[in-house]
Amino acid sequence: MAKTLKKKRQVKHLRVRAKISGTPERPRLNVFKSNTGIYAQIIDDLNGKTLVSSSTQTLKLKSNNIENSIKVGKKIGELAIKAGIKTVVFDRGGYIYHGKIKALADAAREAGLKF
């Protein structure tokens, strides 16, 4: 049984990953957050490749807050549109869909991604 918060999140993420997968036509937008940053990747699971990625580290942002999550979401949306990706499957990574995760998703939608 999962004991720590990290283990519980990983179990939830495995449950979600059993149901969704990224394809070349509709890749998966994966989100991971740590104590220091937030990371977003668009992944084609069939070929095992990361197509586009963005994070607070690549944008040279110092803190992990909602404003920086919005910036990462906008950047991942812009990079995806530039790469020709219009629709994705959203993978919240086992996190609750609110706060930083919701802010990132809304910013990616505003940038033009559909999910």
C-alpha positions in Angstrom: 0.0 0.0 0.0 1.2 3.5 -0.8 2.4 5.2 2.4 4.0 8.5 1.4 2.4 11.4 -0.7 4.9 10.7 -3.4 4.0 7.0 -3.6 0.3 7.8 -3.6 0.8 10.3 -6.5 2.8 7.7 -8.4 0.0 5.1 -7.9 -2.6 7.6 -9.2 -0.4 8.4 -12.2 0.0 4.7 -13.1 -3.8 4.4 -12.9 -4.2 7.3 -15.3 -1.4 6.1 -17.6 -3.1 2.7 -18.0 -6.0 4.6 -19.6 -4.3 7.2 -21.8 -1.4 7.1 -24.2 0.1 9.6 -26.6 -0.1 8.9 -30.4 1.6 10.7 -33.2 -1.7 12.3 -34.1 -2.6 13.2 -30.5 0.4 13.2 -28.2 0.3 13.3 -24.4 0.9 16.5 -22.5 2.6 15.4 -19.3 3.0 17.6 -16.2 5.4 17.2 -13.3 6.0 19.5 -10.4 8.7 19.5 -7.9 9.5 21.7 -4.9 11.6 24.0 -7.2 9.8 24.0 -10.5 7.2 22.7 -12.9 7.9 20.8 -16.1 5.7 20.1 -19.1 6.4 17.7 -22.0 4.5 16.6 -25.1 5.3 13.0 -25.6 4.6 10.5 -28.5 4.3 7.2 -26.5 4.2 4.9 -29.6 7.6 6.1 -30.8 8.9 6.9 -27.3 9.9 10.4 -28.1 9.5 13.8 -26.4 8.4 16.2 -29.1 8.4 19.4 -27.1 9.2 20.4 -23.6 9.3 23.5 -21.3 10.0 24.1 -17.7 10.7 26.8 -15.2 14.4 25.9 -15.5 14.4 26.4 -19.3 12.6 29.7 -18.9 15.1 30.8 -16.2 12.3 31.3 -13.6 13.3 31.0 -9.9 10.2 29.9 -8.1 7.4 27.4 -8.4 4.2 29.5 -8.3 1.0 29.9 -10.3 2.4 32.8 -12.4 5.4 30.7 -13.5 3.1 27.8 -14.2 1.1 30.1 -16.6 4.4 31.1 -18.3 5.4 27.4 -18.8 1.9 26.6 -20.1 2.0 29.4 -22.7 5.5 28.4 -23.8 4.6 24.7 -24.2 1.5 25.8 -26.2 3.5 28.1 -28.5 6.2 25.4 -29.0 3.6 22.8 -29.8 1.8 25.0 -32.3 5.1 25.8 -34.0 5.9 22.0 -34.2 2.5 21.4 -35.8 0.7 19.9 -32.8 -2.8 21.1 -32.3 -4.5 18.5 -30.1 -3.1 16.6 -27.1 -4.2 14.3 -24.3 -3.7 15.9 -20.9 -1.8 13.8 -18.3 -2.0 15.6 -15.0 0.7 13.3 -13.5 -1.4 12.1 -10.6 -1.8 15.6 -9.2 -5.2 17.2 -8.4 -6.4 19.4 -11.2 -6.3 22.7 -9.5 -3.8 25.5 -8.7 -0.6 25.2 -10.7 -1.7 22.2 -12.8 -5.0 24.0 -13.8 -3.1 27.3 -14.5 -0.7 25.5 -16.8 -3.5 23.7 -18.6 -5.5 26.9 -19.1 -2.5 28.8 -20.4 -1.7 26.0 -22.9 -5.3 26.2 -24.1 -5.1 29.9 -24.5 -1.9 29.4 -26.6 -3.9 27.3 -29.0 -3.7 23.7 -27.8 -6.9 21.6 -27.7 -7.6 19.0 -25.1 
